[in-house]
């Protein structure tokens, strides 16, 4: 006898007609993505140190770094834009300073950092200083965009191989819309766009893809199981059957990322807030974007030959 899970987000046997809201979902998504693209060009992303250039200092403190005291000391020295994160075995601190107007201003910022460290963590030593120039920043930016583009291509190939082309087009189109909304969120919140946030976006893409594959798998199973059921009803049934799993997974990941967003500090909060936003967008888009696109593309073709979806 199988045990039923104690916590269920929705009752068993729900019959919510999600496809009744397909037009509203697509229109809202299109409006938000268009607005995000506008925001991308004006005012634009808040480029982080990786893409704007600056200086990274590796610092070793006598004791594990007190980030609150260090940030306060740097802010009093006029270096509120400095970002801190730990490295090594607990006594290492990375201090990232934004690019200054010229070499003299950069050297002055480094000197002010040394003075702030002497007050907040006596005995702290600067192990190394690394400058990130404009050419390196442009190269990193280009490579980050290439990574995003490559991820879309690989996902398209994977889903096309596993399912039919209608599934692949629906999934990749939805992922592009999810990504544009995430960029709009970053513009509004002014979260720095750097290599860490690119990693967050790639993580969201992977999570969102998995969420859509769960729904698509059930649609494929039901296409073979219910030979004559209209595709619209079949998709609604498939979403209802996977709803508890979808909400359970999303809720678990959301709760895991929430403490990082609230208490992770500048090094992790940006990553975590993007993750939280991406979880909400990715989960909702599986239902209200990916599924309607599949309905429009496959209403005739997927039913023309009965169970047209390949069994992999």
Phi and psi restraints in degrees (value plus and minus 20) as a CYANA .aco file:
   2 UNK   PHI    -100.0   -60.0
   2 UNK   PSI     117.1   157.1
   3 UNK   PHI    -105.8   -65.8
   3 UNK   PSI     113.2   153.2
   4 UNK   PHI    -102.1   -62.1
   4 UNK   PSI     122.5   162.5
   5 UNK   PHI     -82.8   -42.8
   5 UNK   PSI     122.9   162.9
   6 UNK   PHI     -90.0   -50.0
   6 UNK   PSI     -55.8   -15.8
   7 UNK   PHI    -124.4   -84.4
   7 UNK   PSI      98.5   138.5
   8 UNK   PHI    -147.4  -107.4
   8 UNK   PSI     111.8   151.8
   9 UNK   PHI     -97.0   -57.0
   9 UNK   PSI     -49.0    -9.0
  10 UNK   PHI    -157.3  -117.3
  10 UNK   PSI     134.6   174.6
  11 UNK   PHI     -86.5   -46.5
  11 UNK   PSI     137.9   177.9
  12 UNK   PHI     -88.3   -48.3
  12 UNK   PSI     129.9   169.9
  13 UNK   PHI      54.7    94.7
  13 UNK   PSI       4.3    44.3
  14 UNK   PHI     -84.9   -44.9
  14 UNK   PSI     129.7   169.7
  15 UNK   PHI    -152.1  -112.1
  15 UNK   PSI      31.3    71.3
  16 UNK   PHI     -92.9   -52.9
  16 UNK   PSI     112.1   152.1
  17 UNK   PHI    -111.2   -71.2
  17 UNK   PSI      59.1    99.1
  18 UNK   PHI     -82.8   -42.8
  18 UNK   PSI     -54.9   -14.9
  19 UNK   PHI     -90.1   -50.1
  19 UNK   PSI     -30.5     9.5
  20 UNK   PHI     -85.8   -45.8
  20 UNK   PSI     -44.7    -4.7
  21 UNK   PHI    -122.1   -82.1
  21 UNK   PSI       0.3    40.3
  22 UNK   PHI     -84.5   -44.5
  22 UNK   PSI     -60.6   -20.6
  23 UNK   PHI     -88.4   -48.4
  23 UNK   PSI     -62.1   -22.1
  24 UNK   PHI     -82.6   -42.6
  24 UNK   PSI     -62.2   -22.2
  25 UNK   PHI     -82.6   -42.6
  25 UNK   PSI     -64.9   -24.9
  26 UNK   PHI     -86.9   -46.9
  26 UNK   PSI     -60.0   -20.0
  27 UNK   PHI     -86.7   -46.7
  27 UNK   PSI     -66.2   -26.2
  28 UNK   PHI     -81.3   -41.3
  28 UNK   PSI     -62.5   -22.5
  29 UNK   PHI     -83.3   -43.3
  29 UNK   PSI     -63.3   -23.3
  30 UNK   PHI     -83.5   -43.5
  30 UNK   PSI     -60.5   -20.5
  31 UNK   PHI     -85.2   -45.2
  31 UNK   PSI     -66.2   -26.2
  32 UNK   PHI     -85.1   -45.1
  32 UNK   PSI     -60.3   -20.3
  33 UNK   PHI     -88.4   -48.4
  33 UNK   PSI     -59.1   -19.1
  34 UNK   PHI     -84.1   -44.1
  34 UNK   PSI     -63.7   -23.7
  35 UNK   PHI     -82.0   -42.0
  35 UNK   PSI     -57.5   -17.5
  36 UNK   PHI     -85.2   -45.2
  36 UNK   PSI     -59.3   -19.3
  37 UNK   PHI     -84.9   -44.9
  37 UNK   PSI     -58.6   -18.6
  38 UNK   PHI     -82.3   -42.3
  38 UNK   PSI     -65.0   -25.0
  39 UNK   PHI     -84.3   -44.3
  39 UNK   PSI     -51.1   -11.1
  40 UNK   PHI     -80.7   -40.7
  40 UNK   PSI     -57.3   -17.3
  41 UNK   PHI    -106.2   -66.2
  41 UNK   PSI     -50.3   -10.3
  42 UNK   PHI    -173.9  -133.9
  42 UNK   PSI      95.5   135.5
  43 UNK   PHI    -103.1   -63.1
  43 UNK   PSI     -29.5    10.5
  44 UNK   PHI      72.8   112.8
  44 UNK   PSI     150.4   190.4
  45 UNK   PHI     -92.4   -52.4
  45 UNK   PSI     132.0   172.0
  46 UNK   PHI    -107.0   -67.0
  46 UNK   PSI      72.4   112.4
  47 UNK   PHI     -83.5   -43.5
  47 UNK   PSI     111.4   151.4
  48 UNK   PHI    -102.2   -62.2
  48 UNK   PSI    -196.5  -156.5
  49 UNK   PHI     -79.9   -39.9
  49 UNK   PSI     -56.9   -16.9
  50 UNK   PHI     -80.2   -40.2
  50 UNK   PSI     -54.0   -14.0
  51 UNK   PHI    -126.8   -86.8
  51 UNK   PSI     -29.6    10.4
  52 UNK   PHI    -126.2   -86.2
  52 UNK   PSI     -39.8     0.2
  53 UNK   PHI      72.6   112.6
  53 UNK   PSI     137.2   177.2
  54 UNK   PHI     142.8   182.8
  54 UNK   PSI    -174.5  -134.5
  55 UNK   PHI    -151.3  -111.3
  55 UNK   PSI     115.9   155.9
  56 UNK   PHI    -136.6   -96.6
  56 UNK   PSI     105.0   145.0
  57 UNK   PHI    -130.3   -90.3
  57 UNK   PSI     109.4   149.4
  58 UNK   PHI    -114.6   -74.6
  58 UNK   PSI     100.2   140.2
  59 UNK   PHI    -141.6  -101.6
  59 UNK   PSI     119.8   159.8
  60 UNK   PHI    -135.1   -95.1
  60 UNK   PSI     104.1   144.1
  61 UNK   PHI    -122.6   -82.6
  61 UNK   PSI     133.0   173.0
  62 UNK   PHI     -80.8   -40.8
  62 UNK   PSI     -54.9   -14.9
  63 UNK   PHI    -143.5  -103.5
  63 UNK   PSI     146.8   186.8
  64 UNK   PHI     -70.0   -30.0
  64 UNK   PSI     112.0   152.0
  65 UNK   PHI     -80.4   -40.4
  65 UNK   PSI     112.0   152.0
  66 UNK   PHI    -109.9   -69.9
  66 UNK   PSI      75.2   115.2
  67 UNK   PHI     -84.7   -44.7
  67 UNK   PSI     -53.4   -13.4
  68 UNK   PHI     -83.9   -43.9
  68 UNK   PSI     -66.9   -26.9
  69 UNK   PHI     -86.7   -46.7
  69 UNK   PSI     -59.8   -19.8
  70 UNK   PHI     -84.4   -44.4
  70 UNK   PSI     -64.9   -24.9
  71 UNK   PHI     -82.3   -42.3
  71 UNK   PSI     -61.1   -21.1
  72 UNK   PHI     -83.7   -43.7
  72 UNK   PSI     -62.6   -22.6
  73 UNK   PHI     -85.6   -45.6
  73 UNK   PSI     -61.1   -21.1
  74 UNK   PHI     -87.0   -47.0
  74 UNK   PSI     -57.9   -17.9
  75 UNK   PHI     -84.8   -44.8
  75 UNK   PSI     -60.2   -20.2
  76 UNK   PHI     -85.1   -45.1
  76 UNK   PSI     -46.0    -6.0
  77 UNK   PHI    -106.8   -66.8
  77 UNK   PSI     -13.8    26.2
  78 UNK   PHI      63.6   103.6
  78 UNK   PSI       0.3    40.3
  79 UNK   PHI    -138.8   -98.8
  79 UNK   PSI      26.9    66.9
  80 UNK   PHI     -85.3   -45.3
  80 UNK   PSI     -39.0     1.0
  81 UNK   PHI    -100.5   -60.5
  81 UNK   PSI     -24.4    15.6
  82 UNK   PHI     -88.3   -48.3
  82 UNK   PSI     118.8   158.8
  83 UNK   PHI    -129.6   -89.6
  83 UNK   PSI     116.6   156.6
  84 UNK   PHI    -139.6   -99.6
  84 UNK   PSI     123.5   163.5
  85 UNK   PHI    -174.8  -134.8
  85 UNK   PSI     135.1   175.1
  86 UNK   PHI    -106.3   -66.3
  86 UNK   PSI     137.5   177.5
  87 UNK   PHI    -173.2  -133.2
  87 UNK   PSI     144.3   184.3
  88 UNK   PHI      57.0    97.0
  88 UNK   PSI    -159.5  -119.5
  89 UNK   PHI    -127.1   -87.1
  89 UNK   PSI       6.4    46.4
  90 UNK   PHI      96.0   136.0
  90 UNK   PSI     -49.9    -9.9
  91 UNK   PHI    -119.9   -79.9
  91 UNK   PSI     -17.5    22.5
  92 UNK   PHI    -116.6   -76.6
  92 UNK   PSI     118.8   158.8
  93 UNK   PHI    -152.6  -112.6
  93 UNK   PSI     110.3   150.3
  94 UNK   PHI    -118.1   -78.1
  94 UNK   PSI     105.0   145.0
  95 UNK   PHI    -133.8   -93.8
  95 UNK   PSI      99.6   139.6
  96 UNK   PHI    -126.7   -86.7
  96 UNK   PSI     104.0   144.0
  97 UNK   PHI    -130.4   -90.4
  97 UNK   PSI     117.0   157.0
  98 UNK   PHI     -88.1   -48.1
  98 UNK   PSI     137.7   177.7
  99 UNK   PHI     -82.3   -42.3
  99 UNK   PSI     117.5   157.5
 100 UNK   PHI    -119.1   -79.1
 100 UNK   PSI     153.3   193.3
 101 UNK   PHI     -87.2   -47.2
 101 UNK   PSI     -54.9   -14.9
 102 UNK   PHI    -171.9  -131.9
 102 UNK   PSI     157.6   197.6
 103 UNK   PHI     -84.1   -44.1
 103 UNK   PSI     -55.8   -15.8
 104 UNK   PHI     -85.5   -45.5
 104 UNK   PSI     -62.8   -22.8
 105 UNK   PHI     -86.0   -46.0
 105 UNK   PSI     -56.4   -16.4
 106 UNK   PHI     -84.6   -44.6
 106 UNK   PSI     -64.7   -24.7
 107 UNK   PHI     -84.4   -44.4
 107 UNK   PSI     -56.3   -16.3
 108 UNK   PHI     -84.6   -44.6
 108 UNK   PSI     -59.6   -19.6
 109 UNK   PHI     -84.7   -44.7
 109 UNK   PSI     -58.5   -18.5
 110 UNK   PHI     -84.7   -44.7
 110 UNK   PSI     -62.1   -22.1
 111 UNK   PHI     -82.9   -42.9
 111 UNK   PSI     -62.6   -22.6
 112 UNK   PHI     -84.0   -44.0
 112 UNK   PSI     -54.9   -14.9
 113 UNK   PHI     -85.0   -45.0
 113 UNK   PSI     -63.4   -23.4
 114 UNK   PHI     -79.2   -39.2
 114 UNK   PSI     -64.0   -24.0
 115 UNK   PHI     -84.0   -44.0
 115 UNK   PSI     -61.0   -21.0
 116 UNK   PHI     -85.1   -45.1
 116 UNK   PSI     -58.5   -18.5
 117 UNK   PHI     -85.1   -45.1
 117 UNK   PSI     -59.1   -19.1
 118 UNK   PHI     -82.7   -42.7
 118 UNK   PSI     -52.9   -12.9
 119 UNK   PHI    -100.6   -60.6
 119 UNK   PSI     -62.0   -22.0
 120 UNK   PHI    -104.8   -64.8
 120 UNK   PSI     -51.5   -11.5
 121 UNK   PHI    -162.1  -122.1
 121 UNK   PSI      57.4    97.4
 122 UNK   PHI     -74.9   -34.9
 122 UNK   PSI     114.0   154.0
 123 UNK   PHI      74.6   114.6
 123 UNK   PSI     -23.9    16.1
 124 UNK   PHI     -87.9   -47.9
 124 UNK   PSI     123.1   163.1
 125 UNK   PHI    -143.7  -103.7
 125 UNK   PSI     119.1   159.1
 126 UNK   PHI    -106.8   -66.8
 126 UNK   PSI      91.2   131.2
 127 UNK   PHI     -97.6   -57.6
 127 UNK   PSI     -59.1   -19.1
 128 UNK   PHI    -177.7  -137.7
 128 UNK   PSI     137.4   177.4
 129 UNK   PHI    -149.9  -109.9
 129 UNK   PSI     104.8   144.8
 130 UNK   PHI    -144.9  -104.9
 130 UNK   PSI     104.7   144.7
 131 UNK   PHI    -115.9   -75.9
 131 UNK   PSI     115.9   155.9
 132 UNK   PHI    -126.9   -86.9
 132 UNK   PSI      90.2   130.2
 133 UNK   PHI    -103.5   -63.5
 133 UNK   PSI     154.4   194.4
 134 UNK   PHI     -84.4   -44.4
 134 UNK   PSI     -58.8   -18.8
 135 UNK   PHI     -86.4   -46.4
 135 UNK   PSI     -60.7   -20.7
 136 UNK   PHI     -84.8   -44.8
 136 UNK   PSI     -60.3   -20.3
 137 UNK   PHI     -81.7   -41.7
 137 UNK   PSI     -63.3   -23.3
 138 UNK   PHI     -83.7   -43.7
 138 UNK   PSI     -58.8   -18.8
 139 UNK   PHI     -85.7   -45.7
 139 UNK   PSI     -62.9   -22.9
 140 UNK   PHI     -83.1   -43.1
 140 UNK   PSI     -60.5   -20.5
 141 UNK   PHI     -82.7   -42.7
 141 UNK   PSI     -65.3   -25.3
 142 UNK   PHI     -83.0   -43.0
 142 UNK   PSI     -61.8   -21.8
 143 UNK   PHI     -86.9   -46.9
 143 UNK   PSI     -54.8   -14.8
 144 UNK   PHI     -84.6   -44.6
 144 UNK   PSI     -62.4   -22.4
 145 UNK   PHI     -86.3   -46.3
 145 UNK   PSI     -57.3   -17.3
 146 UNK   PHI     -82.2   -42.2
 146 UNK   PSI     -59.7   -19.7
 147 UNK   PHI     -82.6   -42.6
 147 UNK   PSI     -61.5   -21.5
 148 UNK   PHI     -84.7   -44.7
 148 UNK   PSI     -65.6   -25.6
 149 UNK   PHI     -82.7   -42.7
 149 UNK   PSI     -62.1   -22.1
 150 UNK   PHI     -84.2   -44.2
 150 UNK   PSI     -56.7   -16.7
 151 UNK   PHI     -82.7   -42.7
 151 UNK   PSI     -60.1   -20.1
 152 UNK   PHI     -84.6   -44.6
 152 UNK   PSI     -62.4   -22.4
 153 UNK   PHI     -83.5   -43.5
 153 UNK   PSI     -64.9   -24.9
 154 UNK   PHI     -85.5   -45.5
 154 UNK   PSI     -59.1   -19.1
 155 UNK   PHI     -85.7   -45.7
 155 UNK   PSI     -61.0   -21.0
 156 UNK   PHI     -78.0   -38.0
 156 UNK   PSI     -66.8   -26.8
 157 UNK   PHI     -84.2   -44.2
 157 UNK   PSI     -62.3   -22.3
 158 UNK   PHI     -83.2   -43.2
 158 UNK   PSI     -69.6   -29.6
 159 UNK   PHI     -90.9   -50.9
 159 UNK   PSI     -55.6   -15.6
 160 UNK   PHI     -82.3   -42.3
 160 UNK   PSI     -59.1   -19.1
 161 UNK   PHI     -89.6   -49.6
 161 UNK   PSI     -59.0   -19.0
 162 UNK   PHI    -100.4   -60.4
 162 UNK   PSI     -55.1   -15.1
 163 UNK   PHI    -139.0   -99.0
 163 UNK   PSI    -163.6  -123.6
 164 UNK   PHI    -127.2   -87.2
 164 UNK   PSI     148.5   188.5
 165 UNK   PHI     -83.0   -43.0
 165 UNK   PSI     -47.3    -7.3
 166 UNK   PHI     -82.8   -42.8
 166 UNK   PSI     -58.9   -18.9
 167 UNK   PHI     -85.6   -45.6
 167 UNK   PSI     -63.7   -23.7
 168 UNK   PHI     -83.6   -43.6
 168 UNK   PSI     -66.3   -26.3
 169 UNK   PHI     -83.6   -43.6
 169 UNK   PSI     -62.0   -22.0
 170 UNK   PHI     -82.2   -42.2
 170 UNK   PSI     -63.4   -23.4
 171 UNK   PHI     -87.2   -47.2
 171 UNK   PSI     -68.4   -28.4
 172 UNK   PHI     -88.4   -48.4
 172 UNK   PSI     -59.5   -19.5
 173 UNK   PHI     -79.7   -39.7
 173 UNK   PSI     -62.6   -22.6
 174 UNK   PHI     -85.4   -45.4
 174 UNK   PSI     -60.0   -20.0
 175 UNK   PHI     -84.5   -44.5
 175 UNK   PSI     -58.1   -18.1
 176 UNK   PHI     -82.8   -42.8
 176 UNK   PSI     -63.7   -23.7
 177 UNK   PHI     -83.9   -43.9
 177 UNK   PSI     -60.6   -20.6
 178 UNK   PHI     -80.2   -40.2
 178 UNK   PSI     -62.7   -22.7
 179 UNK   PHI     -86.8   -46.8
 179 UNK   PSI     -61.3   -21.3
 180 UNK   PHI     -84.0   -44.0
 180 UNK   PSI     -58.5   -18.5
 181 UNK   PHI     -84.7   -44.7
 181 UNK   PSI     -58.3   -18.3
 182 UNK   PHI     -84.0   -44.0
 182 UNK   PSI     -59.5   -19.5
 183 UNK   PHI     -83.3   -43.3
 183 UNK   PSI     -62.1   -22.1
 184 UNK   PHI     -81.4   -41.4
 184 UNK   PSI     -59.6   -19.6
 185 UNK   PHI     -81.7   -41.7
 185 UNK   PSI     -60.5   -20.5
 186 UNK   PHI     -87.2   -47.2
 186 UNK   PSI     -56.5   -16.5
 187 UNK   PHI     -85.5   -45.5
 187 UNK   PSI     -64.8   -24.8
 188 UNK   PHI     -86.1   -46.1
 188 UNK   PSI     -63.8   -23.8
 189 UNK   PHI    -103.6   -63.6
 189 UNK   PSI     -31.2     8.8
 190 UNK   PHI      42.2    82.2
 190 UNK   PSI       9.5    49.5
 191 UNK   PHI     -86.2   -46.2
 191 UNK   PSI     110.4   150.4
 192 UNK   PHI     -80.6   -40.6
 192 UNK   PSI     115.6   155.6
 193 UNK   PHI    -113.0   -73.0
 193 UNK   PSI      88.4   128.4
 194 UNK   PHI    -163.9  -123.9
 194 UNK   PSI    -188.0  -148.0
 195 UNK   PHI     -84.6   -44.6
 195 UNK   PSI     -51.8   -11.8
 196 UNK   PHI     -86.0   -46.0
 196 UNK   PSI     -63.2   -23.2
 197 UNK   PHI     -92.1   -52.1
 197 UNK   PSI     -49.8    -9.8
 198 UNK   PHI     -83.8   -43.8
 198 UNK   PSI     -60.4   -20.4
 199 UNK   PHI     -81.1   -41.1
 199 UNK   PSI     -58.1   -18.1
 200 UNK   PHI     -84.5   -44.5
 200 UNK   PSI     -62.6   -22.6
 201 UNK   PHI     -84.4   -44.4
 201 UNK   PSI     -62.3   -22.3
 202 UNK   PHI     -83.5   -43.5
 202 UNK   PSI     -57.1   -17.1
 203 UNK   PHI     -84.6   -44.6
 203 UNK   PSI     -61.9   -21.9
 204 UNK   PHI     -82.0   -42.0
 204 UNK   PSI     -62.8   -22.8
 205 UNK   PHI     -79.9   -39.9
 205 UNK   PSI     -64.5   -24.5
 206 UNK   PHI     -83.5   -43.5
 206 UNK   PSI     -63.9   -23.9
 207 UNK   PHI     -83.9   -43.9
 207 UNK   PSI     -66.9   -26.9
 208 UNK   PHI     -82.9   -42.9
 208 UNK   PSI     -58.2   -18.2
 209 UNK   PHI     -81.7   -41.7
 209 UNK   PSI     -65.1   -25.1
 210 UNK   PHI     -80.5   -40.5
 210 UNK   PSI     -60.8   -20.8
 211 UNK   PHI     -83.4   -43.4
 211 UNK   PSI     -59.9   -19.9
 212 UNK   PHI     -92.4   -52.4
 212 UNK   PSI     -55.3   -15.3
 213 UNK   PHI     -84.2   -44.2
 213 UNK   PSI     -54.8   -14.8
 214 UNK   PHI     -80.1   -40.1
 214 UNK   PSI     -67.0   -27.0
 215 UNK   PHI     -87.3   -47.3
 215 UNK   PSI     -64.0   -24.0
 216 UNK   PHI     -82.4   -42.4
 216 UNK   PSI     -57.6   -17.6
 217 UNK   PHI     -79.9   -39.9
 217 UNK   PSI     -63.7   -23.7
 218 UNK   PHI     -88.2   -48.2
 218 UNK   PSI     -56.4   -16.4
 219 UNK   PHI     -81.6   -41.6
 219 UNK   PSI     -64.3   -24.3
 220 UNK   PHI     -82.3   -42.3
 220 UNK   PSI     -63.5   -23.5
 221 UNK   PHI     -81.6   -41.6
 221 UNK   PSI     -62.9   -22.9
 222 UNK   PHI     -91.8   -51.8
 222 UNK   PSI     -47.5    -7.5
 223 UNK   PHI     -82.3   -42.3
 223 UNK   PSI     -56.7   -16.7
 224 UNK   PHI     -98.5   -58.5
 224 UNK   PSI     -49.9    -9.9
 225 UNK   PHI    -101.6   -61.6
 225 UNK   PSI     -61.8   -21.8
 226 UNK   PHI    -132.7   -92.7
 226 UNK   PSI      73.3   113.3
 227 UNK   PHI     -88.1   -48.1
 227 UNK   PSI     -50.7   -10.7
 228 UNK   PHI    -131.4   -91.4
 228 UNK   PSI     -21.7    18.3
 229 UNK   PHI     -88.4   -48.4
 229 UNK   PSI     112.0   152.0
 230 UNK   PHI     -77.6   -37.6
 230 UNK   PSI     124.1   164.1
 231 UNK   PHI     -80.4   -40.4
 231 UNK   PSI     -56.2   -16.2
 232 UNK   PHI     -81.0   -41.0
 232 UNK   PSI     -66.0   -26.0
 233 UNK   PHI     -87.8   -47.8
 233 UNK   PSI     -57.2   -17.2
 234 UNK   PHI     -84.9   -44.9
 234 UNK   PSI     -60.9   -20.9
 235 UNK   PHI     -86.9   -46.9
 235 UNK   PSI     -63.0   -23.0
 236 UNK   PHI     -77.5   -37.5
 236 UNK   PSI     -65.4   -25.4
 237 UNK   PHI     -83.6   -43.6
 237 UNK   PSI     -60.9   -20.9
 238 UNK   PHI     -84.0   -44.0
 238 UNK   PSI     -61.3   -21.3
 239 UNK   PHI     -85.4   -45.4
 239 UNK   PSI     -63.9   -23.9
 240 UNK   PHI     -81.8   -41.8
 240 UNK   PSI     -58.6   -18.6
 241 UNK   PHI     -89.2   -49.2
 241 UNK   PSI     -47.5    -7.5
 242 UNK   PHI    -123.5   -83.5
 242 UNK   PSI     -15.1    24.9
 243 UNK   PHI     -83.5   -43.5
 243 UNK   PSI     -62.6   -22.6
 244 UNK   PHI     -83.0   -43.0
 244 UNK   PSI     -62.0   -22.0
 245 UNK   PHI     -86.0   -46.0
 245 UNK   PSI     -61.9   -21.9
 246 UNK   PHI     -82.0   -42.0
 246 UNK   PSI     -70.2   -30.2
 247 UNK   PHI     -88.4   -48.4
 247 UNK   PSI     -55.9   -15.9
 248 UNK   PHI     -84.1   -44.1
 248 UNK   PSI     -66.0   -26.0
 249 UNK   PHI     -84.8   -44.8
 249 UNK   PSI     -65.4   -25.4
 250 UNK   PHI     -83.1   -43.1
 250 UNK   PSI     -62.6   -22.6
 251 UNK   PHI     -83.6   -43.6
 251 UNK   PSI     -59.0   -19.0
 252 UNK   PHI     -84.8   -44.8
 252 UNK   PSI     -67.3   -27.3
 253 UNK   PHI     -85.6   -45.6
 253 UNK   PSI     -59.2   -19.2
 254 UNK   PHI     -80.6   -40.6
 254 UNK   PSI     -67.4   -27.4
 255 UNK   PHI     -86.3   -46.3
 255 UNK   PSI     -50.2   -10.2
 256 UNK   PHI     -91.0   -51.0
 256 UNK   PSI     -54.5   -14.5
 257 UNK   PHI    -104.7   -64.7
 257 UNK   PSI     -42.2    -2.2
 258 UNK   PHI     -78.9   -38.9
 258 UNK   PSI     -66.3   -26.3
 259 UNK   PHI     -80.5   -40.5
 259 UNK   PSI     -54.5   -14.5
 260 UNK   PHI     -84.2   -44.2
 260 UNK   PSI     -58.8   -18.8
 261 UNK   PHI     -87.9   -47.9
 261 UNK   PSI     -57.1   -17.1
 262 UNK   PHI    -103.3   -63.3
 262 UNK   PSI     -55.8   -15.8
 263 UNK   PHI    -146.7  -106.7
 263 UNK   PSI     -12.8    27.2
 264 UNK   PHI     -98.5   -58.5
 264 UNK   PSI     -29.1    10.9
 265 UNK   PHI      55.4    95.4
 265 UNK   PSI    -199.5  -159.5
 266 UNK   PHI     -84.4   -44.4
 266 UNK   PSI     -46.0    -6.0
 267 UNK   PHI     -91.4   -51.4
 267 UNK   PSI     -51.6   -11.6
 268 UNK   PHI    -139.8   -99.8
 268 UNK   PSI     -37.9     2.1
 269 UNK   PHI     -83.7   -43.7
 269 UNK   PSI     -60.1   -20.1
 270 UNK   PHI     -80.8   -40.8
 270 UNK   PSI     -66.9   -26.9
 271 UNK   PHI     -77.2   -37.2
 271 UNK   PSI     -66.0   -26.0
 272 UNK   PHI     -89.0   -49.0
 272 UNK   PSI     -61.1   -21.1
 273 UNK   PHI     -84.8   -44.8
 273 UNK   PSI     -58.1   -18.1
 274 UNK   PHI     -84.8   -44.8
 274 UNK   PSI     -60.1   -20.1
 275 UNK   PHI     -80.6   -40.6
 275 UNK   PSI     -65.9   -25.9
 276 UNK   PHI     -80.2   -40.2
 276 UNK   PSI     -66.1   -26.1
 277 UNK   PHI     -83.0   -43.0
 277 UNK   PSI     -63.5   -23.5
 278 UNK   PHI     -85.0   -45.0
 278 UNK   PSI     -54.8   -14.8
 279 UNK   PHI     -83.3   -43.3
 279 UNK   PSI     -65.7   -25.7
 280 UNK   PHI     -84.2   -44.2
 280 UNK   PSI     -67.2   -27.2
 281 UNK   PHI     -86.7   -46.7
 281 UNK   PSI     -64.5   -24.5
 282 UNK   PHI     -84.5   -44.5
 282 UNK   PSI     -58.6   -18.6
 283 UNK   PHI     -88.1   -48.1
 283 UNK   PSI     -66.1   -26.1
 284 UNK   PHI     -87.7   -47.7
 284 UNK   PSI     -54.8   -14.8
 285 UNK   PHI     -90.8   -50.8
 285 UNK   PSI     -47.0    -7.0
 286 UNK   PHI     -80.5   -40.5
 286 UNK   PSI     -54.2   -14.2
 287 UNK   PHI    -109.7   -69.7
 287 UNK   PSI     -66.9   -26.9
 288 UNK   PHI    -120.9   -80.9
 288 UNK   PSI     -26.9    13.1
 289 UNK   PHI    -141.4  -101.4
 289 UNK   PSI     -78.5   -38.5
 290 UNK   PHI     -83.3   -43.3
 290 UNK   PSI     -62.8   -22.8
 291 UNK   PHI     -86.6   -46.6
 291 UNK   PSI     -66.1   -26.1
 292 UNK   PHI     -81.7   -41.7
 292 UNK   PSI     -58.2   -18.2
 293 UNK   PHI     -82.4   -42.4
 293 UNK   PSI     -62.5   -22.5
 294 UNK   PHI     -80.8   -40.8
 294 UNK   PSI     -59.3   -19.3
 295 UNK   PHI     -82.9   -42.9
 295 UNK   PSI     -65.5   -25.5
 296 UNK   PHI     -87.3   -47.3
 296 UNK   PSI     -58.8   -18.8
 297 UNK   PHI     -98.7   -58.7
 297 UNK   PSI     -50.0   -10.0
 298 UNK   PHI    -134.5   -94.5
 298 UNK   PSI     -12.6    27.4
 299 UNK   PHI     -78.3   -38.3
 299 UNK   PSI     -54.7   -14.7
 300 UNK   PHI    -121.0   -81.0
 300 UNK   PSI     -64.8   -24.8
 301 UNK   PHI     -88.6   -48.6
 301 UNK   PSI     -61.3   -21.3
 302 UNK   PHI     -91.6   -51.6
 302 UNK   PSI     -39.9     0.1
 303 UNK   PHI    -123.9   -83.9
 303 UNK   PSI     -29.4    10.6
 304 UNK   PHI     -81.7   -41.7
 304 UNK   PSI     -59.2   -19.2
 305 UNK   PHI    -134.3   -94.3
 305 UNK   PSI       9.8    49.8
 306 UNK   PHI      54.4    94.4
 306 UNK   PSI    -142.9  -102.9
 307 UNK   PHI    -103.2   -63.2
 307 UNK   PSI      65.9   105.9
 308 UNK   PHI    -106.1   -66.1
 308 UNK   PSI     -29.7    10.3
 309 UNK   PHI     -99.8   -59.8
 309 UNK   PSI     110.5   150.5
 310 UNK   PHI     -86.1   -46.1
 310 UNK   PSI     122.9   162.9
 311 UNK   PHI    -111.1   -71.1
 311 UNK   PSI      91.3   131.3
